[in-house]
Amino acid sequence: MKRTLVIWGASGHAKVVADVIRLQGEYEIVGFLDDVYIERHNQKFFQSTILGGREQLDFLQHKGVKNIIFGFGDPFARLKLSHFVQEKGFTLATAIHPHAIVADSVVVNAGTVIVAGAVINPGTIIDENVIVNTLASVDHDCVIGEGANIGPGVHIGGNVRLGKATQVGIGATIINNIRVGSFSVIGAGSVVVKDIPDGVVAYGVPARIIKKVARNDNQ
């Protein structure tokens, strides 16, 4: 019997996550949650229903739904809400597409989503609640921090350290042995050839720090 699961988020990325979950065949999706667009509550969405927002969590637990996964990309929100749902007693589900290539020695922690065509090579550690998106590659002996979002077509060289809740935009490249801090943003198409500190936006070829990340601490 399949375990039941709810997806928090009802965006395009939520469709991708739901597709991976269904292909894995381990969970039955009971519905989606959406705190952003309340008018969508109780509407059909991607072969299921948007049940409501976070107010549904207690009801879902009462019905025996104990597994949850996030269907949106915002690293800050993912990080905060990951801690929130675990404190409420939910378990983070993990979604790995059957057409992703993940080496046997890779450690993939709970809540992570690895999408079709992604490649993760030996010795790498993927922390909780990470996104490794379509056709992205993470080479050997990397450490990817909690809540990080690795965009489609990103290439990360060997022995890279990527901090928590950092976002790497579509098609960016990070060369070997680089350290990228937490809560930073690497712009799409950038090439990172030197270390990047915490809390900055960097982009370009080579990537340069442009500004500090502006974020709402209540996010």
Backbone as a ProteinNet text record, in pm:
[ID]
protein_1_A
[PRIMARY]
MKRTLVIWGASGHAKVVADVIRLQGEYEIVGFLDDVYIERHNQKFFQSTILGGREQLDFLQHKGVKNIIFGFGDPFARLKLSHFVQEKGFTLATAIHPHAIVADSVVVNAGTVIVAGAVINPGTIIDENVIVNTLASVDHDCVIGEGANIGPGVHIGGNVRLGKATQVGIGATIINNIRVGSFSVIGAGSVVVKDIPDGVVAYGVPARIIKKVARNDNQ
[TERTIARY]
83.9	0	87.7	55.5	135.2	110.8	217.4	202.7	139.7	68.9	5.3	97.3	79.9	170.1	93.9	128	75.6	191.8	166.7	266.8	231.7	324.4	302.5	355.9	262.6	292.9	205.6	168.4	82.5	121.3	251.6	307.7	352.6	424.8	482.2	578.5	658.6	752.5	677.5	561.5	481.7	441.1	413.6	382	500.9	620.4	741.6	759.3	742.8	757.2	653.1	529.1	422.8	452.3	504.7	538.4	644.5	747	852.1	794.6	712.1	650.1	570.3	492.3	409.5	495.1	603.1	691.5	762.7	795.2	859	766.6	638.8	541.1	536.3	597.7	601.2	489.9	436.7	340.2	213.5	104.4	-20.2	-35.4	-48.6	-63.9	-209.6	-231.9	-369.4	-413.4	-319.2	-353.6	-236.9	-266.6	-167.6	-213.4	-117	-145.2	-94.4	-167.9	-127.3	-167.1	-66.4	-90.9	-95.7	-59.1	-42	-171.5	-233.7	-353.5	-474.4	-534.9	-644.6	-763.2	-780.7	-894.4	-885.3	-768.6	-752.7	-790.3	-818	-851.8	-973.4	-963.4	-1067.6	-1078.5	-986.4	-984.9	-898.9	-928.8	-848.7	-712.8	-609.5	-474.6	-393.3	-347.6	-254.8	-295.2	-412.9	-467.5	-501.2	-510	-546.3	-621.6	-620.1	-696.6	-610.4	-627.9	-566	-656.8	-611.6	-695.5	-718.8	-625.3	-628.6	-485.9	-466.9	-334	-285.3	-198.1	-136.5	-238.2	-354.3	-457.5	-505.2	-472.9	-512.4	-417.2	-303.9	-202.2	-252.1	-318	-367.1	-470.9	-559.9	-661.3	-596	-494.4	-425.4	-359.3	-295.6	-234.7	-340.4	-454.6	-564.1	-609.9	-601.3	-640.2	-528	-414	-304.6	-202.6	-210.8	-110.9	9.6	121.4	239	357	343.9	455.4	424.3	526.7	509.6	634.5	616.4	728.4	690.4	790.2	762.9	764.8	668.6	654.9	674.8	768.7	806.4	955.9	1014.5	1159.9	1225.3	1151.7	1210.6	1289.8	1422.8	1503.6	1475.7	1450.9	1427.1	1299.5	1193.2	1065.7	1075.4	1144.8	1160.9	1231.3	1335.5	1412.9	1325.8	1255.8	1172.8	1058.9	989.8	873.4	912.6	1031.9	1081.7	1091.3	1147	1157.6	1018.4	930.7	794.4	718.3	719	639.4	699	831.9	892.5	861.2	855.7	817.2	672.9	590	451.1	437	547	544	538.7	546.6	549.8	689.8	695.1	820.8	841.6	961.5	992.5	1013.8	938.6	957.6	1069.4	1127.7	1234.2	1186.6	1215.4	1170.9	1291	1319.3	1431	1375.8	1386.1	1333.4	1406.2	1334.9	1402	1504.3	1499	1597.7	1704.3	1715.7	1831.9	1939.1	2065.1	2177	2241.5	2227.3	2280	2372.2	2500.4	2597.7	2562.2	2601.7	2566	2615.4	2729.7	2787.1	2733.1	2647	2588.5	2491	2497.3	2402.7	2297.5	2172.8	2061.5	1971.6	1961.7	1881.6	1735.9	1652.7	1507.1	1463.5	1354.2	1295.1	1353.4	1459.6	1528.1	1451.7	1455.9	1395.2	1505.2	1521.4	1620.7	1543.8	1556.5	1468.1	1533.4	1456.2	1501.5	1629.6	1722	1845.4	1955.1	1926.6	2030	2132.9	2257.7	2366.9	2437.6	2451.8	2523.5	2628.1	2752.2	2864	2913.1	3000.1	3035.7	3090.8	3060.6	3116.3	3042.5	2939	2865.4	2760.3	2739.6	2637.4	2536.2	2409.9	2300.6	2220.9	2218.8	2149.9	1997.4	1923.3	1777	1720.1	1610.9	1523.1	1592.5	1677.4	1751.1	1675.5	1686.7	1638.7	1759.4	1766.5	1864.2	1780.1	1778.4	1679.2	1722.4	1639.5	1652.9	1791.5	1856.4	1986.1	2098	2082.1	2191.8	2289.8	2416.9	2516.5	2593.4	2614.7	2693.2	2803	2927.6	3036.3	3079.1	3192.1	3234	3263.2	3235.3	3279.9	3230.3	3112.7	3052.7	2968.1	2943	2847.6	2749	2622.1	2517.6	2431.6	2425.6	2362.2	2210.7	2154.4	2009.9	1933.7	1830	1741.8	1795.6	1914.4	1971.6	1886.9	1886.5	1810.3	1906.6	1935.3	2026.9	1941.3	1949.5	1859.9	1888.2	1798.1	1816.7	1948	2016.7	2137	2257.6	2253.9	2369.5	2475.1	2602.8	2712.6	2802.4	2815.6	2896.3	3012.7	3134.7	3254.5	3277.9	3385.3	3416.3	3458.4	3427.8	3472.6	3423.9	3302.9	3240.9	3157.6	3158.2	3072	2971	2843.2	2735.2	2655.1	2644.3	2580.7	2430.6	2371.8	2228.2	2147.2	2032.6	1936.3	1998	2099.7	2159	2095.8	2075.1	2010.2	2110.4	2118.4	2208.1	2120.5	2126.8	2036.5	2065.9	1969.4	1974.3	2106.1	2169.2	2286.1	2414.6	2417	2540.2	2640.9	2768.4	2877.1	2959.5	2991.4	3080.4	3198.5	3318.9	3435.1	3475.9	3567.9	3613.9	3663.7	3643.1	3705.5	3658.6	3540.1	3485.6	3396.6	3394.5	3303.3	3205.2	3076.3	2970.9	2894.2	2878.5	2817.9	2669	2610.6	2467.2	2387.3	2261.1	2166.2	2215	2287.9	2336.7	2263	2279.1	2216.9	2323.9	2336.1	2425	2336.1	2358.5	2271.8	2281.5	2175	2169.2	2285	2345.6	2452.1	2586.7	2598	2723.8	2828	2954.5	3065.1	3139.3	3132.3	3192.4	3332.5	3433.3	3572.9	3645.8	3576.8	3636.4	3527.1	3567.6	3472	3375.1	3251.9	3145.7	3099.5	3089.9	3051.5	2901.1	2860.4	2718.8	2643	2515.8	2421.1	2445.4	2495.3	2519.5	2457.9	2437.4	2400	2524.1	2556.8	2673.6	2632.5	2676	2650.1	2752.3	2755.2	2847.1	2948.1	3031.9	3138.4	3269	3353.9	3332.2	3232.7	3176.3	3077.6	3142.6	3074.4	3117.7	3003.7	3041.1	2940.1	2879.1	2745.6	2674.7	2613.6	2557	2489.3	2463.8	2417.5	2373.9	2232	2201.1	2066.4	1971.7	1862.8	1757.6	1650.9	1630.3	1526.7	1457.2	1333.3	1250.3	1271.9	1319.2	1346.8	1220.3	1104.5	978.4	926.5	1003.4	959	935
-119.9	0	125.3	219.7	341.5	432.9	501.6	604.8	728.9	806.8	928.3	1048.4	1146.5	1261.5	1383.3	1500.7	1627.4	1710.7	1784.3	1873.2	2016.7	2086.6	2227	2312.8	2376.1	2454.9	2407.1	2500.2	2463.4	2546	2546.8	2621.1	2522.9	2576	2487.8	2387.3	2430.9	2337.7	2227.2	2259.9	2157.1	2046.4	2082.6	1980.9	1887.8	1946.6	1866.1	1769.7	1821.5	1737.4	1625.6	1659.9	1558.8	1450.8	1490.7	1393.6	1295.7	1348.5	1261.5	1167	1219.8	1136.7	1023	1053.9	949.9	845.5	888.6	793.1	703	755.7	673	561.8	592.5	491.2	457	539.9	510.1	579.2	688.6	770	791.6	808	856.3	1003.7	1090.4	1233.7	1262.2	1315	1344	1483.1	1569.1	1703.1	1798.3	1925.4	2032.5	2137.7	2211.7	2326.6	2452.6	2563.3	2690.2	2803.2	2868.9	2983.5	3115	3113.2	3237.5	3280	3187.5	3220.6	3150.4	3217.2	3156.7	3124.9	3205	3182.6	3049	2985.6	2856	2737.8	2764.1	2654.8	2577.9	2446.6	2351.5	2336.7	2396.6	2378	2257.3	2199.4	2089.6	2142.3	2061.7	2099.8	1974.3	1955.3	1849.7	1713.2	1668.7	1537.4	1524.4	1636.2	1632.8	1761.5	1802.8	1919	2005.4	2137.6	2229.3	2233.2	2172.2	2148.8	2274.5	2367.7	2488.2	2530.9	2602.1	2645.3	2569.3	2633.9	2566.9	2530.3	2594.9	2561.3	2416.6	2353.1	2213.7	2112.4	2157.7	2063.3	1975.7	2036.4	1957.4	1855.4	1896.9	1805.1	1688.5	1718.8	1613.1	1513.9	1566.3	1475.9	1387.5	1446.6	1369.9	1257.3	1280.9	1180.4	1081.2	1096.1	1000.9	1036.4	1159.6	1203.7	1256.8	1188.2	1223.6	1271.2	1263.3	1295.8	1420.4	1503.4	1629.6	1658.4	1728.9	1773.5	1908.7	1991.3	2127	2134.9	2211.9	2227.6	2370.9	2440.4	2576.1	2592.4	2693.3	2701.2	2797.4	2891.9	2995.7	2932.9	2947.8	2878.9	2926	3057.2	3109.3	3049.9	3050.7	2995.5	2845.4	2775.9	2630.9	2598.2	2675.4	2651.3	2672	2783.9	2815.6	2715	2685.1	2597	2451.8	2414.8	2280.2	2256.7	2353.6	2341	2342.2	2426.8	2439.2	2307.1	2243.4	2120.2	2004.4	2002.6	1895.4	1911.6	2036.5	2060.3	2017.5	2021.5	1977	1825.5	1756.6	1611.2	1548.3	1630.2	1574.2	1523.9	1428.1	1375.4	1428.2	1478.4	1525.4	1406.2	1402.9	1299.6	1341.4	1242.9	1266	1217.4	1295.9	1261.5	1257.2	1139.5	1122.3	1062.5	1136	1090	963.4	865.2	741.8	762.8	876.6	905.8	1004.9	1024.5	1092.8	988.4	1029.9	939.8	985.5	903.9	936	822.4	852.2	748.7	684.1	558.5	481.9	546	613.6	669.5	807.9	862.6	994.3	983.7	1080.2	1089.4	1193.5	1149.8	1239.4	1247.1	1364.9	1380.8	1413.5	1404.1	1413	1545.4	1539.9	1659	1702.1	1636.5	1675.3	1627	1709	1675.7	1674.1	1560	1544.8	1510.9	1596.8	1594.6	1517.7	1491.6	1413.1	1469.9	1380.8	1418.3	1469.9	1487.3	1532.7	1422.1	1462.7	1369.1	1414.9	1322.8	1352.8	1244.3	1285.9	1191.5	1153.8	1050.1	989.8	1088.3	1056.9	1130.6	1257.3	1290	1414.1	1393.9	1498.9	1500.2	1609.4	1569.3	1662.5	1676.1	1795.1	1816.7	1815	1840.8	1836.9	1942.3	1903.6	1999.4	2076.2	2008.7	2067.6	2038	2127.6	2100.8	2086.8	1973.7	1957.5	1943.3	2047.4	2057.6	1989.6	2004.1	1932.4	1949.1	1836.2	1832.7	1904.2	1924.6	1980.3	1869.4	1906.3	1807.8	1860	1769.9	1799	1694	1736.8	1639.7	1586	1517	1438.5	1524.3	1469	1521.4	1662.2	1696.1	1825.3	1814	1928	1937.1	2047.6	2009.4	2103.9	2131.2	2257.4	2293.5	2287.8	2282.7	2269.9	2378.6	2337.4	2431.8	2492.9	2453.4	2511.2	2474.1	2563.3	2542.4	2551.3	2436.4	2427.7	2422.6	2526.4	2542.4	2447.6	2444.8	2359.5	2390.2	2285	2301.1	2357	2363	2409.5	2299.8	2338.9	2243.1	2285.8	2197.1	2223	2125.6	2178.5	2095.9	2021.7	1945.3	1864.2	1945.6	1892.2	1948.3	2091.7	2119.6	2250.4	2244.6	2353.7	2368.7	2478.4	2440.3	2535.1	2553.5	2677.2	2703.8	2684.8	2689.9	2664.8	2779.4	2742	2836	2925	2875.6	2948.8	2901.9	2996.8	2968.2	2987.1	2885.4	2890.6	2890.8	2999.3	3018.5	2928.5	2922.2	2834.6	2850.5	2737.9	2736	2789.2	2817.7	2865.8	2751.6	2789.2	2693.4	2736.2	2641.1	2665.6	2571.4	2625.7	2540.1	2467.6	2372.3	2288.7	2371.1	2316	2364.6	2503	2542.8	2673.7	2661.5	2768.5	2779.4	2892.3	2859	2959.6	2963.4	3082.3	3095.5	3067.6	3085.3	3064	3188.6	3167.7	3275.7	3366.7	3311.2	3388	3347.6	3428.5	3402.8	3413.6	3307.5	3307.8	3322.2	3427.1	3456.4	3354.7	3346.6	3253.4	3277.7	3169.8	3177.1	3221.9	3243.4	3291	3180.1	3221	3127.3	3170.4	3086.7	3119.5	3059.8	3146.5	3100.9	3136.9	3203.9	3230.9	3223.9	3210.1	3192.7	3310.8	3279.6	3379	3374.9	3490.2	3489.1	3472.1	3474.1	3465.2	3589.6	3569.8	3679.4	3780.6	3736.1	3829.2	3776.8	3869	3834.6	3849.5	3743.8	3747	3694.9	3763.3	3711.4	3766.6	3703.8	3744.5	3636.2	3665.5	3573.7	3653.2	3637.5	3557.4	3626.2	3550.4	3605.5	3707	3820.7	3925.1	3957.9	3996.4	4034.4	4167.6	4170.7	4290	4365.7	4292.6	4356.2	4251.9	4299.2	4208.4	4160.1	4041.6	3988.4	4067	4114.5	4180.1	4076.7	4046.3	3949.4	3991.2	3952.8	3981.9	3873.5	3911.2	3812.2	3740.4	3796.1	3731.4	3641.7	3625.9	3547.5	3402.9
0	0	0	-89	-98.9	21	61.8	163.2	100.4	181.3	130.9	150.1	61.9	59.1	9.6	64.5	14.6	-38.6	-145.6	-204.7	-167	-102.7	-66.1	-180.6	-250	-368.8	-483.3	-570.4	-683.3	-805.7	-831.9	-944.5	-1052.3	-1151.4	-1252.7	-1193.2	-1095.9	-1033	-959.1	-902.9	-835.2	-932	-1057.3	-1158	-1180.1	-1185	-1203.8	-1087	-965.4	-846.2	-847	-878	-880.9	-984.2	-1098.2	-1202.3	-1152.8	-1084.2	-1030.7	-925.5	-836.4	-732.3	-794	-895.2	-958.1	-1028.7	-1091.1	-1158.1	-1058.1	-940.6	-836.8	-789.1	-779.2	-740.8	-593.4	-508.4	-365	-286.8	-341.8	-269	-351.3	-280.3	-339.8	-303.8	-403.5	-380.1	-344.1	-222.7	-180.1	-223.2	-260.5	-305	-290.1	-319	-312.8	-211.7	-156.7	-71.1	-139.4	-123.5	-184	-90.2	-30.4	56.7	-19.9	-146.6	-222.2	-290.3	-361.5	-438.9	-376.3	-279.3	-203.7	-293.8	-398.3	-488.4	-562.2	-559.5	-626.2	-536.5	-411.2	-319.5	-369.9	-357.8	-400.8	-552.6	-626.7	-771.7	-809.2	-923	-975	-1022.1	-999.3	-1041.8	-1066.1	-1186.3	-1224.8	-1167.3	-1207.2	-1170.4	-1021.8	-952.9	-811	-777.8	-651.1	-605.8	-514.7	-525.5	-429.7	-306.7	-200.3	-82.5	-0.5	-7.9	73.8	102.1	213.3	253.7	375.5	451.3	566.1	674	670	768.4	755.3	642.3	620.3	684.9	735.9	782.7	897.8	995.3	1109.2	1063.7	972.8	920.8	847.7	767.1	692.5	787.2	892.1	990.5	1055.7	1087.9	1148.8	1056.5	925.9	826.9	796.2	864.7	848.1	742.7	689.8	591.2	667.2	656.2	735.9	650.8	518	428.8	347.3	329	258.2	176.2	65.6	-16.6	-74.3	-104.5	-151.1	-302.9	-355.6	-499.8	-543.8	-480.4	-522.6	-500.9	-565.9	-568.9	-472.5	-415.1	-330.5	-215.8	-216	-114.3	27.8	45.2	179.5	237.8	157.6	204.2	227.2	139.2	155.4	287.2	317.1	438.9	563.1	566.3	682.7	698.7	588.6	596.7	619.3	575	602.7	752.9	823	968.4	1032.3	979.7	1033.1	1024.9	908	892.7	972.2	984.6	1063	1211.2	1257.5	1396.6	1422.7	1318.1	1330.8	1318.9	1289.4	1286.3	1149.1	1042.3	907.8	873.7	782.9	730.6	589.4	561.3	426.7	334.4	225.6	123.7	28.4	-37.5	-135.2	-271.5	-375.1	-510.5	-604.3	-659.9	-753.6	-882	-990	-1118.6	-1163.3	-1217.6	-1261.4	-1372.4	-1440.8	-1544.3	-1498.1	-1367.1	-1310	-1281.8	-1285.8	-1257.2	-1127.1	-1024.5	-892	-850	-833.2	-797.4	-663.6	-648.4	-529	-399.9	-405.9	-283.4	-248.8	-332.2	-304.9	-187.5	-97.5	14.3	-22.1	-29.4	-60.9	61.6	120.1	241.2	209.4	311.8	297.1	236.1	159.8	101.9	-30.3	-72.5	-195.7	-318.2	-423.7	-552.3	-658.1	-724.8	-831.7	-958.7	-1058.7	-1175.1	-1290.2	-1393.7	-1509.2	-1569.7	-1599.9	-1666.9	-1576.8	-1448.5	-1355.6	-1334.1	-1311.3	-1284.1	-1157	-1060.9	-937	-917.3	-910.7	-912.7	-772.7	-763.8	-635	-532.3	-406.6	-294.4	-257.9	-331.4	-306.7	-198	-118.9	-14.2	-48.2	-58.6	-84.3	44.5	100.6	228.2	208.2	315.4	309.5	214.6	146.5	80.4	-32.1	-106	-219	-348	-446.3	-582	-673.5	-745.3	-854	-980.2	-1060.1	-1166	-1295.8	-1397.1	-1523.9	-1585.6	-1614.7	-1684.7	-1609.7	-1479.5	-1399.8	-1362.9	-1344.2	-1301.4	-1180.6	-1086.2	-966.2	-961.8	-973.6	-986	-849.8	-848	-731.9	-609.3	-492.7	-363.1	-332.8	-381.4	-348.7	-221.8	-160	-49.6	-85.7	-98.2	-136.8	-14.5	27.4	153	151.1	269.7	289.7	213.7	142.2	74.8	-52.5	-96.1	-218.2	-339.7	-438.7	-561.9	-679.9	-740.8	-854.8	-980.7	-1062.7	-1175.7	-1290.7	-1389.4	-1506.9	-1579.1	-1619.8	-1700	-1628	-1495.9	-1418	-1415.1	-1419.4	-1406.9	-1291.3	-1194.3	-1075.2	-1075.3	-1074.1	-1077.9	-947.7	-943.4	-827.2	-707	-588.5	-461.1	-439.6	-481.3	-459.3	-331.8	-256.2	-138.9	-169.7	-169	-196.9	-69.1	-22.1	106.1	105.1	224.8	236.6	176.4	119	60.5	-46.9	-113	-224.9	-355.1	-445.2	-572.9	-686.1	-772.8	-888.5	-1013	-1090.8	-1203.1	-1321.7	-1411.9	-1529.2	-1605	-1632.5	-1719.5	-1659.7	-1530.3	-1467.4	-1452.1	-1441	-1421	-1300.1	-1214	-1100	-1114.6	-1126.8	-1151.2	-1023	-1038	-926.2	-807.9	-687.3	-563.4	-519.7	-561.5	-526.3	-403.1	-323	-209.4	-238.5	-236.6	-251	-119.9	-63.5	68.2	70.6	187.3	207.9	170.6	133.1	103	-9.6	-103	-217.4	-344.4	-448.7	-578.2	-685.7	-765.9	-882.3	-1005.6	-1083.5	-1196.5	-1308.2	-1386.7	-1499.2	-1595.5	-1641.4	-1739.9	-1686.9	-1557.6	-1499.3	-1492.9	-1485	-1465.3	-1339.5	-1236.5	-1107.4	-1102.4	-1091.7	-1093.2	-964	-871.6	-740.8	-635.4	-509.6	-400.9	-391.6	-351.7	-335.5	-190.3	-122.6	19.2	39.5	166.2	201.8	155.7	121.4	110.4	1.3	-113.2	-223.4	-352.9	-447.1	-583.9	-669.8	-745.4	-833.6	-970.3	-1075.2	-1209.3	-1307.2	-1424.4	-1529.9	-1561.1	-1660.9	-1703.5	-1707.1	-1605	-1483.4	-1389.3	-1297.2	-1203.9	-1110.8	-1096.1	-1003.7	-907.6	-786.7	-687.9	-729.1	-738.9	-783.4	-666.5	-572.8	-459.6	-352	-237.6	-132.4	-162.2	-112.2	-128.8	-39.2	-97.8	-20.6	8.1	134.7	169.2	296.6	304.5	420.2	524.9	641.2	745.3	791.8	760.5	796.8	686	579.4	463.7	499.7
[MASK]
+++++++++++++++++++++++++++++++++++++++++++++++++++++++++++++++++++++++++++++++++++++++++++++++++++++++++++++++++++++++++++++++++++++++++++++++++++++++++++++++++++++++++++++++++++++++++++++++++++++++++++++++++++++++++++

